[in-house]
Amino acid sequence: MAAKGKTTYDDVPYTSLPFAQTHPDRLAALARLFGVEAPSLERCRVLELGCASGGNLIPMALTLPGAEFVGIDLSSVQINDGLAVVAALGLGNVRLSATSITEIDSASGPFDYIIAHGVYSWVPDEVQTRMLDICSRQLAPDGIAFISFNTLPGWRTRGVVRDLMRYHAMQFAEPRARIEQARGMADFLASSVAAANTGYETLVRAEIETLRGQADDYVLHEYLEDTNEPLYFHQFVERAGNHGLQYLADADFGTMLASNFAPEVAQALVRIAPDVIRQEQVMDFLRNRTFRQALLVHESVRVNRKITPDRLRGLGISGSFQVEAAAFDIRSSDVVAFRGVRGNRLRTGNRITKAAVMILNEFWPRSVPFEDVVRRARTMLRDWAAPSIGTDTEAEATLAADMLRCFGAGMVQLHATPSSFSTAPRDRPVASPLARLQARNDMRVTNLRHEPVQIDADLARLIQLLDGTRSREDIERVALEWATANAAASGAPTPGEMERVVKDRVAEALRQFAKLALLV
Ligand SMILES: C[S@@+](CC[C@H](N)C(=O)[O-])C[C@H]1O[C@@H](n2cnc3c(N)ncnc32)[C@H](O)[C@@H]1O
């Protein structure tokens, strides 16, 4: 329990990160697949409930200067941390305030997008009801709400671990002691059930393994808070329905697809549970799912779940692939395997897809409009004198089917707006001002794809120079000064060699910043 007037998040703030899947760019793209035209992003209004210190909202505000962002959180310590970042970046389109969800002014809407990541399961019933009420009353008619929650059945086992950790840790008043004691108790559980060699042991050990990789603030708030109420997906959908809201999709599109199971399981799923809610609920049991990220829209919105190839028109695609063959020929229809960043594979013999993969790799991390990918792929195949791939419509349908498979496997992302960053450094290179600010104290920075990315100490120092005031030569000069100072201490190469090394290092750093989507 926190001191009076303070919340536990004031005592131990949450690490506030960007979640790409909550970005309106991704929400609008996903909505389009289901035939829903979400509000355009340029001038949209976004509300985030439980925004912590704005790690998710502030980077959105930075890349969408014409849009308006409102974030609220109960913890004034976290909000003040966020306000300091807003002030340092001079952002005028984001408002953060220390307010409870239960106190939101009903006149503050409507909002085109409402986001609540990691909040619903961690607040009491009346606050949960209020969250759905806010979505019902303050979401624009064509708006999209994103609410994540802990779900059953996966949280049954995790809940056992949580219960033991809490039972033990509640004897200690100080948050750090609680975390330490709770971790110790979890380790004790893992090592002690081992001897029994039961199914229970396997489940519990896997849970504790996951827990070991988590940061202290996460352990405190996920495992030791008073409230953490997981629920079944169908229960959540029913609650949303009571507020005039319907389920649109899961932010992790692949989890909605029965086709991601073995063919016989997928067929059975369609037979057993023909409608989307039942099917997804049964799949949660098959996966022992623990977490969901639901997109909701008003009941009045017409959702069309038959995803046709034309739904990709108007959307951008980004992806990076590795070819699992020493060489391949885009003119041949031999099947080739491509691996995406998450490790999933696409096997295809389609020439248009092979060409598209090369195009997406060339543009990565930027997105390319789907129509452009089709056009460029056709041109590439023509230039290589490849056999015909059919009419424009046939080629587009083939590529769309493969890209949707890739999207379902998390190998590509879909975007409703063009990328707001560059992959070619300017004459006077500029890196994201947020990343530059973060790099002063941290090597995990937020990129312009709305993702956290890890850089090393050298890059963290260098990125701070990229504020648009220095040419590449100026940057090399500063880097040379740093290198010379280091070399003096370590006994180093000749000045000429050093200059060459620094030049190469700066060039490599700029390449890395470009690939990490950190350059404006
Ligand atoms: C688990 S954290 C999640 C933070 C962030 N959304 C994320 O996913 O990283 C839950 C957040 O909800 C906030 N919170 C809890 N109850 C609240 C309430 N009644 N009103 C506003 N914020 C609340 C907490 O202060 C905390 O920052």
The ligand as an ORCA input file, in Angstrom:
! r2SCAN-3c Opt
* xyz 0 1
  C      -0.062     -1.299    -15.093
  S       0.045      0.426    -15.278
  C      -0.013      0.606    -17.023
  C       0.568      1.879    -17.524
  C       0.610      2.024    -19.048
  N      -0.706      2.204    -19.608
  C       1.309      0.844    -19.659
  O       0.666     -0.056    -20.184
  O       2.539      0.807    -19.589
  C      -1.563      1.004    -14.769
  C      -1.677      2.504    -14.744
  O      -3.034      2.850    -14.466
  C      -3.041      3.945    -13.548
  N      -4.317      3.972    -12.820
  C      -4.772      3.080    -11.932
  N      -5.991      3.446    -11.481
  C      -6.316      4.591    -12.121
  C      -7.430      5.469    -12.108
  N      -8.463      5.225    -11.322
  N      -7.399      6.546    -12.896
  C      -6.336      6.804    -13.690
  N      -5.261      6.019    -13.751
  C      -5.244      4.923    -12.976
  C      -1.827      3.685    -12.672
  O      -1.392      4.847    -12.011
  C      -0.827      3.158    -13.684
  O      -0.056      4.179    -14.242
*
